[in-house]
Amino acid sequence: MKSQPEFLLQSQIAEYLRKAHPRILFLSDVRASLSLTIPQARRSKLIQADGFACPDLVIFAARRGFYGLFLEIKAETPFKIDGTLKRRMVKRNGREYDHLAEQQKAIDNLRKSGYKAEFVWKFNDAADWIDWYLKESNQQFAARLGMPPSEGS
């Protein structure tokens, strides 16, 4: 089996979430680490939004004024030294496209829609984003919404 550093990092982040924030609902997308058969790929395409590549990790918790947290996990930084996005050309369905640019577009669209979305490429950075995002307690969140504490905890 070939080395999959992004999947390893994603597994470590998921384990951290389970231990540090056991009550938080999250989804870790593994499609990128799988080799789908042609029928499986067709079925998957039928149930996905056109033109949207969901980031690798979704945390289903509204915090800090956002509807949820999306993290796009990379094995290394997707940015050049000058802060611009690197190019990573890949071929899909007979056409070549810039994979990182597509992911940045998804992140930008999520941000415009009220979600917190970021690239992460180090475990500590992912844990820091998660902890920062989830810092607001459920009681604080409930109070902000005007709900009794029992409904928001």
C-alpha positions in Angstrom: 0.0 0.0 0.0 1.4 3.4 -0.9 2.1 6.0 1.7 -0.8 8.4 2.4 0.5 11.2 4.6 -2.7 13.2 4.3 -4.8 10.2 5.5 -2.4 9.6 8.4 -2.7 13.3 9.5 -6.5 13.2 9.0 -6.6 10.1 11.2 -4.6 11.8 13.9 -6.8 14.8 13.8 -10.0 12.7 14.0 -8.5 10.8 17.0 -7.7 14.1 18.7 -11.3 15.3 18.1 -12.7 12.1 19.6 -10.6 12.5 22.7 -10.5 16.3 23.3 -14.0 17.1 22.1 -16.0 13.8 22.5 -19.5 15.5 22.3 -18.7 17.3 19.0 -20.2 15.8 15.8 -17.8 15.7 12.9 -17.3 14.0 9.5 -14.1 13.0 8.0 -14.2 12.6 4.2 -12.1 9.6 3.0 -13.0 9.6 -0.7 -9.6 11.1 -1.7 -7.8 8.2 -0.1 -9.9 5.5 -1.8 -9.7 4.0 -5.2 -13.3 3.7 -6.3 -14.4 1.3 -9.0 -16.0 3.0 -12.1 -19.6 2.1 -10.8 -18.7 3.4 -7.3 -17.3 6.7 -8.8 -20.5 7.1 -10.9 -22.7 6.6 -7.9 -20.6 9.0 -5.8 -20.9 11.7 -8.5 -24.7 11.3 -8.6 -25.1 12.3 -4.9 -22.5 15.1 -4.7 -23.0 18.8 -5.5 -21.7 19.8 -8.9 -18.4 21.7 -8.8 -18.0 21.4 -5.0 -15.2 19.5 -3.4 -15.9 19.2 0.3 -12.9 19.8 2.5 -11.6 16.7 4.4 -13.0 17.5 7.9 -16.3 19.1 8.8 -17.2 20.0 12.4 -21.0 20.3 12.9 -21.0 23.0 15.6 -22.0 26.6 15.3 -19.5 28.7 17.1 -18.0 32.2 17.0 -20.6 33.4 14.5 -19.9 30.6 12.0 -22.2 27.7 11.0 -19.4 25.1 11.2 -15.7 24.5 10.7 -14.2 23.0 7.5 -10.6 21.9 7.4 -8.8 21.0 4.2 -6.0 18.7 5.3 -2.7 18.7 3.3 0.5 16.7 3.8 2.5 20.0 3.3 1.8 23.6 3.0 -0.3 24.5 -0.1 1.3 28.0 -0.2 4.5 29.3 -1.7 7.0 31.3 0.4 5.3 34.5 -0.9 1.9 33.4 0.4 0.4 32.6 -2.9 -1.1 29.2 -3.6 1.0 26.6 -5.2 -0.2 24.9 -8.4 -1.0 21.2 -8.4 -2.3 20.1 -11.8 -4.3 16.8 -11.9 -6.3 15.1 -14.6 -9.9 14.1 -14.1 -12.4 13.0 -16.7 -10.0 13.8 -19.4 -9.4 17.4 -18.4 -6.5 18.9 -16.5 -7.2 21.3 -13.6 -5.4 22.9 -10.7 -6.5 20.8 -7.6 -5.3 23.4 -5.0 -7.1 26.2 -6.8 -10.3 24.2 -6.8 -9.9 23.6 -3.1 -9.2 27.2 -2.4 -12.4 28.1 -4.4 -14.4 25.7 -2.2 -12.9 27.3 1.0 -13.7 30.8 -0.3 -17.3 29.8 -1.1 -17.7 28.3 2.3 -16.4 31.4 4.0 -18.9 33.5 1.9 -21.7 31.2 3.2 -20.8 31.8 6.8 -18.5 28.9 7.6 -15.0 28.9 9.0 -12.8 27.1 6.5 -9.0 26.7 6.4 -6.1 24.7 4.9 -4.1 22.8 7.6 -0.9 20.8 7.1 0.4 20.3 10.6 -1.3 18.4 13.4 -0.7 21.2 15.9 -2.2 23.8 13.6 -5.3 21.7 13.1 -5.6 21.1 16.9 -5.2 24.9 17.5 -7.9 25.8 14.9 -10.2 23.2 16.4 -9.6 24.4 20.0 -9.9 28.0 19.0 -13.2 27.4 17.2 -14.7 25.2 19.9 -13.6 27.4 22.8 -17.0 28.9 23.2 -18.9 26.6 25.5 -22.3 25.2 24.7 -23.6 27.3 27.6 -22.1 30.5 26.1 -23.6 29.6 22.8 -27.0 28.9 24.3 -26.9 32.2 26.1 -26.0 34.0 22.9 -29.1 32.5 21.3 -31.3 33.3 24.3 -31.9 29.6 25.1 -32.0 28.2 28.6 -28.7 26.4 29.5 -30.3 22.9 29.5 -31.2 23.2 25.8 -27.7 24.3 24.7 -25.5 22.0 26.8 
